[in-house]
Amino acid sequence: MSLNLVADVQQMLGFHFMLNALRAGTIVAVVAGAVGYFMVLRRQSFAGHTLATLGFPGAAGAVWLGAGAAIGYFGFCVAGALVIALLPSTSRPGSGLGGYGDESAAVGTVQAFASACGFLFVGLYGGYLSGLNNLLFGTITAVSDSQVLLLLVAGVVCLVVLVALGRPLLFATIDPDVARVHGVPVRAAGVAFLVLLGIATAGASQVTGSLLVFALLVAPAAAATRLTARPAAGAALSIVLALLVTWCGETIAFFSPYPIGFWVTTLAFGVYVVATACRAGLEHRGHHGLPERCRTLPGVAP
């Protein structure tokens, strides 16, 4: 990389594999930013992490069977989402946002089993699995035209369903008991969202790798929730941050010997840290801007 950024970008765009990487990254970032925002709101980050790890055994199993890795990514992630969705709910009324944390042990068990399957499939493959690092940490050179088309179709379907599901899903996320009283199919909405999360995870895994896809799902969304409390603005901001992180990560990865997953994860972490610092600064300034008599009121932190 030189100091002439225009020439560097022109050089990068001269390679077809980089055009595919940017196209795939754009699709993945938009879907991950939108779905990840709801994932953070619903406190299902652990379920998202589990689905991210499912991409590895899925892709490894598909390679072992001689099928395309993309089939394994989508097949295992969607199947895992259905398994998690069908787990018995142990949430209690009034536990807040559906009590999703009560299911963490069962979700963790699914994750452990899936990871074991991944290493089993690698062992059964028998040969030298040259793409193992790519499955785990991602690569910008392995995205083909057919994969871009597959990601585009899956992404459009995912976003269309999310838009249609958005309002009842948000209602079921904020107060599931009241939403149920008003006729919202809370259980069905939760199952549909987990399937969407599985699709988003499978798509992102093909760019960032199975181990690091979670950063693209959670970090931009978590940063957005630090900066705004409005759902529409938060979802839009999450998408923008995911796009910036992905584009910058892919560009840096092109000019460096390190995998794209590392750069996307590092940049996503940096965005979250900056957003958290900005939120803390605004809260500190707002508190110190209060009149002295207001600082002693109940609910105002000292």
C-alpha positions as CSV (number, residue, x, y, z in Angstrom):
1,M,0.0,0.0,0.0
2,S,1.4,3.4,-1.0
3,L,0.5,7.0,-0.1
4,N,-1.5,7.3,-3.3
5,L,-4.9,5.9,-2.1
6,V,-6.6,6.5,-5.5
7,A,-4.0,4.4,-7.3
8,D,-4.2,1.7,-4.6
9,V,-7.9,1.4,-4.9
10,Q,-7.7,1.3,-8.7
11,Q,-5.1,-1.5,-8.4
12,M,-7.3,-3.4,-6.0
13,L,-10.4,-3.1,-8.2
14,G,-8.4,-4.4,-11.2
15,F,-8.7,-7.9,-9.8
16,H,-11.9,-9.8,-10.4
17,F,-11.6,-11.7,-7.1
18,M,-11.5,-8.4,-5.2
19,L,-14.7,-7.2,-7.0
20,N,-16.4,-10.4,-5.9
21,A,-15.0,-10.0,-2.4
22,L,-16.4,-6.4,-2.2
23,R,-19.8,-7.5,-3.7
24,A,-20.1,-10.4,-1.3
25,G,-18.9,-8.3,1.6
26,T,-21.5,-5.6,0.9
27,I,-24.3,-8.1,0.8
28,V,-23.1,-9.8,4.0
29,A,-22.6,-6.5,5.9
30,V,-26.1,-5.2,5.1
31,V,-27.7,-8.5,6.2
32,A,-25.5,-8.9,9.3
33,G,-26.0,-5.3,10.3
34,A,-29.8,-5.5,10.1
35,V,-30.2,-9.0,11.7
36,G,-27.4,-8.4,14.2
37,Y,-29.3,-5.3,15.6
38,F,-32.3,-7.4,16.5
39,M,-30.0,-10.1,17.8
40,V,-28.5,-7.6,20.3
41,L,-31.9,-6.2,21.2
42,R,-33.2,-9.7,21.9
43,R,-30.1,-10.7,24.0
44,Q,-29.5,-13.7,21.8
45,S,-25.8,-13.0,21.2
46,F,-24.9,-16.4,22.6
47,A,-27.2,-18.1,20.1
48,G,-25.6,-16.0,17.4
49,H,-22.2,-17.1,18.5
50,T,-23.3,-20.7,18.5
51,L,-24.7,-20.4,14.9
52,A,-21.4,-18.8,13.9
53,T,-19.5,-21.9,15.1
54,L,-21.9,-24.2,13.2
55,G,-20.5,-22.8,9.9
56,F,-17.2,-24.7,10.5
57,P,-18.6,-28.2,10.9
58,G,-21.1,-27.5,8.1
59,A,-18.5,-26.5,5.6
60,A,-16.0,-29.2,6.7
61,G,-18.7,-31.9,6.3
62,A,-19.7,-30.6,2.9
63,V,-16.1,-30.7,1.7
64,W,-15.7,-34.2,3.1
65,L,-18.8,-35.3,1.1
66,G,-17.6,-33.6,-2.0
67,A,-20.2,-30.8,-2.0
68,G,-19.7,-27.1,-2.0
69,A,-18.7,-25.4,1.3
70,A,-21.6,-22.9,0.8
71,I,-24.1,-25.8,1.0
72,G,-22.6,-26.8,4.3
73,Y,-22.6,-23.3,5.7
74,F,-26.3,-22.7,5.0
75,G,-27.4,-26.2,5.8
76,F,-25.8,-26.4,9.2
77,C,-26.5,-22.9,10.3
78,V,-30.2,-23.0,9.3
79,A,-30.6,-26.5,10.9
80,G,-28.8,-25.3,14.0
81,A,-31.2,-22.3,14.2
82,L,-34.2,-24.6,14.0
83,V,-32.7,-26.8,16.8
84,I,-32.2,-23.8,19.0
85,A,-35.6,-22.4,18.2
86,L,-37.3,-25.7,19.2
87,L,-35.5,-26.0,22.5
88,P,-38.0,-26.0,25.4
89,S,-38.4,-22.4,26.7
90,T,-37.7,-22.0,30.4
91,S,-38.3,-18.3,30.5
92,R,-40.5,-16.9,33.2
93,P,-43.1,-14.2,32.9
94,G,-41.6,-10.8,33.8
95,S,-38.0,-12.0,33.4
96,G,-37.4,-9.3,30.8
97,L,-37.0,-9.6,27.0
98,G,-38.2,-13.2,27.0
99,G,-35.6,-14.6,29.4
100,Y,-33.4,-15.9,26.6
101,G,-30.5,-16.2,29.0
102,D,-32.3,-19.2,30.6
103,E,-31.6,-21.3,27.5
104,S,-27.9,-20.6,27.4
105,A,-26.9,-24.0,28.8
106,A,-28.8,-25.9,26.1
107,V,-27.5,-23.6,23.4
108,G,-23.9,-24.1,24.7
109,T,-24.4,-27.9,24.5
110,V,-25.4,-27.5,20.8
111,Q,-22.3,-25.4,20.2
112,A,-20.0,-28.0,21.8
113,F,-21.4,-30.9,19.8
114,A,-21.2,-28.9,16.6
115,S,-17.5,-28.1,17.2
116,A,-16.7,-31.7,17.9
117,C,-18.5,-32.7,14.6
118,G,-16.3,-30.1,12.8
119,F,-13.1,-31.8,13.9
120,L,-14.5,-35.2,13.2
121,F,-15.3,-34.2,9.6
122,V,-11.8,-32.8,9.1
123,G,-10.4,-36.2,10.4
124,L,-12.7,-38.2,8.1
125,Y,-11.7,-36.1,5.1
126,G,-8.4,-38.0,5.2
127,G,-6.5,-35.7,2.8
128,Y,-4.9,-32.3,3.3
129,L,-7.7,-29.8,3.8
130,S,-5.9,-26.8,2.3
131,G,-8.9,-24.5,2.9
132,L,-9.1,-25.2,6.7
133,N,-7.7,-21.8,7.6
134,N,-10.1,-20.2,5.1
135,L,-13.0,-22.0,6.8
136,L,-12.0,-20.7,10.2
137,F,-10.6,-17.2,9.5
138,G,-11.9,-16.3,6.1
139,T,-10.3,-15.2,2.8
140,I,-10.9,-12.6,0.2
141,T,-9.7,-14.8,-2.7
142,A,-12.2,-17.6,-2.4
143,V,-15.5,-15.9,-3.3
144,S,-16.7,-17.0,-6.7
145,D,-19.4,-15.5,-9.0
146,S,-21.8,-18.3,-8.1
147,Q,-21.2,-17.6,-4.4
148,V,-22.0,-13.9,-4.9
149,L,-25.2,-14.8,-6.6
150,L,-26.1,-17.2,-3.8
151,L,-25.4,-14.6,-1.2
152,L,-27.5,-12.0,-3.1
153,V,-30.5,-14.3,-3.3
154,A,-30.2,-15.3,0.4
155,G,-29.6,-11.7,1.4
156,V,-32.6,-10.3,-0.4
157,V,-34.9,-13.1,1.0
158,C,-33.6,-12.5,4.5
159,L,-34.1,-8.7,4.3
160,V,-37.6,-9.0,2.9
161,V,-38.7,-11.3,5.6
162,L,-37.0,-9.2,8.3
163,V,-38.8,-6.1,7.0
164,A,-42.1,-7.9,7.1
165,L,-41.4,-9.3,10.5
166,G,-39.8,-6.2,12.0
167,R,-42.7,-4.5,13.8
168,P,-44.1,-7.7,15.5
169,L,-40.6,-8.9,16.2
170,L,-39.7,-5.6,17.9
171,F,-42.9,-5.7,20.0
172,A,-42.2,-9.4,21.0
173,T,-38.6,-8.4,21.9
174,I,-39.5,-5.4,24.1
175,D,-42.4,-7.0,26.0
176,P,-43.3,-10.6,24.9
177,D,-46.1,-11.0,27.4
178,V,-48.0,-7.9,26.2
179,A,-47.3,-8.8,22.6
180,R,-48.8,-12.2,23.1
181,V,-51.9,-10.6,24.6
182,H,-52.3,-8.4,21.5
183,G,-52.2,-11.4,19.3
184,V,-48.5,-11.3,18.2
185,P,-47.3,-14.9,17.5
186,V,-44.2,-14.5,19.8
187,R,-43.0,-18.1,19.4
188,A,-43.3,-18.1,15.6
189,A,-41.6,-14.7,15.4
190,G,-38.7,-16.0,17.5
191,V,-38.3,-19.1,15.3
192,A,-38.4,-17.1,12.1
193,F,-35.8,-14.7,13.5
194,L,-33.4,-17.5,14.4
195,V,-33.7,-18.9,10.9
196,L,-32.8,-15.4,9.6
197,L,-29.9,-15.3,12.0
198,G,-28.7,-18.6,10.7
199,I,-28.9,-17.4,7.1
200,A,-27.0,-14.2,8.0
201,T,-24.4,-16.2,9.9
202,A,-23.9,-18.6,7.0
203,G,-23.4,-15.8,4.5
204,A,-21.0,-13.9,6.7
205,S,-19.0,-17.1,7.4
206,Q,-18.0,-17.3,3.8
207,V,-16.2,-13.9,4.0
208,T,-14.9,-13.6,7.6
209,G,-14.6,-17.3,8.5
210,S,-16.6,-19.3,11.1
211,L,-14.6,-18.2,14.1
212,L,-14.7,-14.5,13.5
213,V,-18.2,-14.0,11.8
214,F,-19.7,-13.2,15.2
215,A,-17.8,-9.9,15.3
216,L,-19.6,-8.6,12.2
217,L,-22.9,-9.6,13.7
218,V,-22.6,-8.2,17.2
219,A,-20.0,-5.3,17.2
220,P,-21.7,-2.9,14.8
221,A,-25.1,-3.6,16.3
222,A,-23.8,-3.2,19.8
223,A,-22.1,0.1,18.8
224,A,-25.4,1.3,17.3
225,T,-27.3,0.6,20.5
226,R,-24.7,2.8,22.3
227,L,-25.4,5.7,20.0
228,T,-29.1,5.7,19.6
229,A,-32.2,4.2,21.3
230,R,-34.5,4.6,18.2
231,P,-34.9,1.2,16.5
232,A,-35.0,2.5,12.9
233,A,-32.0,4.7,13.4
234,G,-30.2,2.0,15.3
235,A,-30.7,-0.6,12.6
236,A,-29.6,1.8,9.8
237,L,-26.5,2.8,11.8
238,S,-25.7,-0.8,12.4
239,I,-25.8,-1.5,8.7
240,V,-23.6,1.6,8.0
241,L,-21.0,0.6,10.6
242,A,-21.0,-3.0,9.3
243,L,-20.4,-1.8,5.7
244,L,-17.5,0.5,6.8
245,V,-15.9,-2.3,8.8
246,T,-16.2,-4.8,6.0
247,W,-15.0,-2.5,3.2
248,C,-12.0,-1.2,5.2
249,G,-11.2,-4.8,6.4
250,E,-11.2,-6.1,2.9
251,T,-9.1,-3.3,1.6
252,I,-6.5,-3.7,4.3
253,A,-6.5,-7.5,3.9
254,F,-5.7,-7.1,0.2
255,F,-2.5,-5.2,1.0
256,S,-1.4,-7.3,4.0
257,P,-0.5,-11.0,4.5
258,Y,-3.1,-11.4,7.3
259,P,-6.6,-12.9,6.9
260,I,-9.6,-10.7,6.4
261,G,-11.3,-12.0,9.5
262,F,-8.6,-10.5,11.7
263,W,-9.0,-7.0,10.2
264,V,-12.8,-7.1,10.2
265,T,-12.8,-8.2,13.8
266,T,-10.2,-5.6,14.9
267,L,-12.0,-2.8,13.2
268,A,-15.4,-3.9,14.6
269,F,-13.9,-4.0,18.1
270,G,-12.5,-0.5,17.6
271,V,-15.9,0.8,16.4
272,Y,-17.5,-0.6,19.5
273,V,-14.9,0.9,21.8
274,V,-15.3,4.3,20.2
275,A,-19.1,4.1,20.4
276,T,-18.9,3.1,24.1
277,A,-16.5,6.0,24.8
278,C,-18.8,8.5,23.0
279,R,-21.8,7.2,25.0
280,A,-19.9,7.5,28.3
281,G,-18.8,11.0,27.4
282,L,-22.3,12.2,26.5
283,E,-23.7,10.7,29.7
284,H,-20.9,12.4,31.7
285,R,-21.5,15.7,30.1
286,G,-25.3,15.5,30.5
287,H,-24.9,14.7,34.2
288,H,-22.6,17.5,34.9
289,G,-24.8,19.8,32.9
290,L,-27.7,19.3,35.3
291,P,-28.5,21.9,38.0
292,E,-27.1,21.1,41.4
293,R,-30.5,20.5,42.9
294,C,-31.3,17.9,40.1
295,R,-28.3,15.8,40.9
296,T,-29.8,14.6,44.1
297,L,-33.1,13.5,42.6
298,P,-33.9,9.8,42.7
299,G,-32.7,8.0,39.5
300,V,-29.9,10.5,38.7
301,A,-26.6,8.8,39.2
302,P,-24.1,10.6,41.4
